[in-house]
Amino acid sequence: MRTVLFLSFFLLFLNCEDKQTKKKGTSKTEIVKPVEKEVEKDTLQEPEREFPKLNSKSAMEFFLKYDKHHKENKVRITTDFGEIDILLYNETKFHRSNFIFLTKQKYFNGTQFYRVIDNFIVQAGNSDDVKTARKRAHIGKYLLPPDTKRGFKHDRGVISMPSSEIRNPHKLASPFEFFIVCQKNGAHFLDGDYTIFGHVMRGMDVIDKIAAVETDDGDWPDKNIFIRNVEIID
């Protein structure tokens, strides 16, 4: 009888020990979880800025300095319809510098040709994707003053930027956007209102293909046309 009682007590003791061990294991697991969450928070922190957040007051001084160290003036725009090579004019240095700056910040990647009018213009640099709005917010909200008296004309193939002196809502005064003239004889009635800052060296056939797509009542293509990449080529 004593032997049976002793064995029962011994088995009960082992069972208690096993439960205590499992409890300790569970406790350790719960302690690890908050540490993993803290690591995730650190990973999601925004990296340090490489440039100041721009506004209309600081932009001119910023691009004046930027122009001295960033002399590139040739870019390649890769679209869903092919490549477009553009020469940017040194005469309009603020607008050239702005375009080079945005190119190096990868701003244009993922934006769209959002206004397309056959035998007139194709306009790009905007998007209905929230990522584009976030890029703009990170870079800053600013306008560049017009530079329309350099003698350039809105001939077929020029790249132009809406001027801040234009209040028409369809001619947005935004340095993030640009349009390319595809009208066969040019669109010279635009001269003096918009800043011309470059022209297409190669790829007008791509522009014409984009200009010919079907659009809605707001001139937005029925099927989105993306800018996949913009890069410096010289």
BELRASUL-V410268 format. One record per residue. N is the residue number from 1. RES is the residue in three letters. PHI is phi in whole degrees, 0 to 359 (NA if undefined). NEAR is the number of other ideal C-beta (glycine too) atoms within 10 Angstrom. D_CENTER is the distance of its C-alpha to the mean C-alpha in Angstrom with 2 decimals. Layout:
<<N RES PHI NEAR D_CENTER> <N RES PHI NEAR D_CENTER>>
This chain:
<<1 MET NA 5 84.18> <2 ARG 298 6 82.92> <3 THR 297 7 81.07> <4 VAL 297 8 79.26> <5 LEU 297 9 78.25> <6 PHE 296 10 77.02> <7 LEU 296 10 74.84> <8 SER 297 10 73.41> <9 PHE 295 10 72.55> <10 PHE 294 10 70.95> <11 LEU 294 10 68.73> <12 LEU 297 10 67.68> <13 PHE 297 10 66.76> <14 LEU 296 10 64.58> <15 ASN 296 10 62.82> <16 CYS 296 10 62.00> <17 GLU 299 10 60.67> <18 ASP 296 10 58.37> <19 LYS 295 10 56.95> <20 GLN 297 10 56.37> <21 THR 298 10 54.51> <22 LYS 297 10 52.16> <23 LYS 297 10 51.51> <24 LYS 296 10 50.64> <25 GLY 298 9 48.22> <26 THR 297 10 46.45> <27 SER 299 9 46.27> <28 LYS 295 9 44.57> <29 THR 297 9 41.92> <30 GLU 294 8 41.06> <31 ILE 289 9 40.65> <32 VAL 289 8 38.05> <33 LYS 303 9 35.60> <34 PRO 300 9 34.55> <35 VAL 296 8 33.88> <36 GLU 297 8 31.41> <37 LYS 295 8 29.53> <38 GLU 298 10 29.41> <39 VAL 297 10 27.86> <40 GLU 297 8 25.07> <41 LYS 298 8 24.35> <42 ASP 297 7 24.19> <43 THR 294 7 21.73> <44 LEU 275 7 19.29> <45 GLN 295 7 19.45> <46 GLU 291 6 16.34> <47 PRO 293 5 16.65> <48 GLU 297 5 17.91> <49 ARG 290 8 15.77> <50 GLU 264 7 15.81> <51 PHE 207 13 15.68> <52 PRO 288 10 16.90> <53 LYS 289 12 15.06> <54 LEU 273 19 15.37> <55 ASN 218 12 17.39> <56 SER 296 14 19.32> <57 LYS 280 8 22.25> <58 SER 267 13 20.71> <59 ALA 298 23 18.13> <60 MET 297 14 20.93> <61 GLU 296 10 22.64> <62 PHE 298 19 19.54> <63 PHE 285 23 18.72> <64 LEU 295 12 22.48> <65 LYS 288 11 22.62> <66 TYR 297 19 19.45> <67 ASP 298 17 21.08> <68 LYS 289 10 24.11> <69 HIS 243 7 22.52> <70 HIS 229 16 19.75> <71 LYS 264 12 21.67> <72 GLU 300 15 19.67> <73 ASN 219 20 19.73> <74 LYS 231 15 19.05> <75 VAL 228 23 15.87> <76 ARG 242 18 15.66> <77 ILE 255 24 13.38> <78 THR 261 18 14.07> <79 THR 242 22 14.25> <80 ASP 295 16 16.33> <81 PHE 254 18 19.15> <82 GLY 135 14 19.14> <83 GLU 260 14 18.18> <84 ILE 229 26 18.07> <85 ASP 259 15 19.07> <86 ILE 232 24 18.79> <87 LEU 261 17 20.85> <88 LEU 262 22 19.68> <89 TYR 276 19 22.66> <90 ASN 289 12 23.91> <91 GLU 296 13 25.76> <92 THR 257 23 22.71> <93 LYS 294 19 21.63> <94 PHE 292 20 19.49> <95 HIS 286 25 17.33> <96 ARG 295 24 17.40> <97 SER 299 27 16.53> <98 ASN 300 25 13.63> <99 PHE 292 27 12.17> <100 ILE 295 22 13.13> <101 PHE 300 20 11.71> <102 LEU 295 20 8.12> <103 THR 297 21 8.87> <104 LYS 291 16 10.35> <105 GLN 275 14 7.67> <106 LYS 63 12 5.67> <107 TYR 298 20 2.90> <108 PHE 290 26 4.61> <109 ASN 298 17 5.34> <110 GLY 94 15 6.24> <111 THR 279 22 6.35> <112 GLN 227 23 10.09> <113 PHE 276 28 13.20> <114 TYR 256 20 14.23> <115 ARG 220 21 17.34> <116 VAL 229 25 19.80> <117 ILE 229 14 23.35> <118 ASP 301 16 25.64> <119 ASN 57 14 27.39> <120 PHE 216 16 25.39> <121 ILE 214 23 21.60> <122 VAL 238 27 18.38> <123 GLN 242 22 15.45> <124 ALA 218 27 11.73> <125 GLY 106 24 8.26> <126 ASN 235 19 8.53> <127 SER 193 19 9.00> <128 ASP 264 10 11.59> <129 ASP 270 14 9.71> <130 VAL 298 8 9.94> <131 LYS 299 11 6.95> <132 THR 294 19 4.93> <133 ALA 298 12 8.02> <134 ARG 293 10 8.09> <135 LYS 299 20 5.22> <136 ARG 297 16 7.27> <137 ALA 298 10 10.32> <138 HIS 290 13 9.95> <139 ILE 287 17 9.63> <140 GLY 125 15 12.27> <141 LYS 257 14 13.76> <142 TYR 203 21 15.48> <143 LEU 234 16 16.99> <144 LEU 257 23 18.42> <145 PRO 292 15 22.07> <146 PRO 294 19 23.15> <147 ASP 222 18 24.52> <148 THR 251 18 26.43> <149 LYS 245 8 29.75> <150 ARG 264 11 29.19> <151 GLY 89 8 31.10> <152 PHE 281 20 28.28> <153 LYS 244 13 28.75> <154 HIS 281 21 26.55> <155 ASP 283 15 27.97> <156 ARG 301 18 26.68> <157 GLY 97 19 23.70> <158 VAL 280 22 22.44> <159 ILE 252 24 18.85> <160 SER 224 26 18.91> <161 MET 235 26 17.12> <162 PRO 306 24 18.56> <163 SER 268 19 20.90> <164 SER 289 17 21.36> <165 GLU 275 15 25.00> <166 ILE 265 15 24.39> <167 ARG 260 7 24.77> <168 ASN 301 9 24.56> <169 PRO 297 7 21.90> <170 HIS 276 10 21.19> <171 LYS 239 16 20.32> <172 LEU 298 19 17.47> <173 ALA 273 19 17.60> <174 SER 232 17 13.92> <175 PRO 288 26 12.59> <176 PHE 276 21 9.06> <177 GLU 239 17 11.05> <178 PHE 207 26 13.71> <179 PHE 225 26 16.59> <180 ILE 240 26 18.97> <181 VAL 282 26 22.66> <182 CYS 242 23 24.42> <183 GLN 295 18 27.67> <184 LYS 302 9 30.55> <185 ASN 259 8 32.33> <186 GLY 84 16 29.34> <187 ALA 233 21 28.43> <188 HIS 289 12 30.36> <189 PHE 292 8 30.76> <190 LEU 273 23 27.22> <191 ASP 302 16 28.49> <192 GLY 90 13 28.56> <193 ASP 256 16 26.05> <194 TYR 232 25 22.76> <195 THR 272 25 21.75> <196 ILE 276 24 21.94> <197 PHE 227 29 20.23> <198 GLY 174 24 20.61> <199 HIS 211 19 21.89> <200 VAL 283 20 21.52> <201 MET 270 15 23.73> <202 ARG 208 13 23.46> <203 GLY 116 21 22.17> <204 MET 294 16 23.60> <205 ASP 296 11 25.03> <206 VAL 293 21 21.54> <207 ILE 301 24 20.79> <208 ASP 295 16 24.16> <209 LYS 294 16 23.51> <210 ILE 295 22 20.35> <211 ALA 296 20 22.40> <212 ALA 271 12 25.20> <213 VAL 286 15 23.58> <214 GLU 287 9 24.90> <215 THR 229 17 23.14> <216 ASP 272 8 23.97> <217 ASP 294 5 25.62> <218 GLY 263 8 22.38> <219 ASP 71 17 21.51> <220 TRP 276 16 18.73> <221 PRO 305 18 19.40> <222 ASP 300 10 21.52> <223 LYS 245 8 19.60> <224 ASN 305 13 15.81> <225 ILE 245 19 14.77> <226 PHE 263 17 11.50> <227 ILE 270 20 9.90> <228 ARG 277 13 10.39> <229 ASN 198 15 9.97> <230 VAL 233 24 10.29> <231 GLU 221 14 12.88> <232 ILE 283 13 15.65> <233 ILE 245 12 18.99> <234 ASP 196 10 21.32>>
